[in-house]
Amino acid sequence: MNKKIEDKLTKQQCIDLLKNKFNEENRLPKKSDFSEYEVMMIKSHLGPWPRALEASGVKPERSDEYLARKKEKRERAKKRKSEYIANKKQEDKE
């Protein structure tokens, strides 16, 4: 699909598309609710789909608590991996 530069959606138009669909459907908009072109424009202006929903205000932003839990989980996984590698090296020496 070749769109002219004049046909490109603005950031505000993308936000409006998401808000309108949210109000019409009374649920979070899905990518399948839009054309490929609209999805491409929304993602180019607002980022990945979950962040686009947050940026448009139809989905609450992730809380600091959620981000902290996610960081702790990554740190635990990293620690387990390094312990595993250290144990593996110790076994190889024996």
Helices and strands as residue ranges (DSSP letters): G 5-7, H 11-25, G 31-33, H 36-46, H 49-56, H 64-93
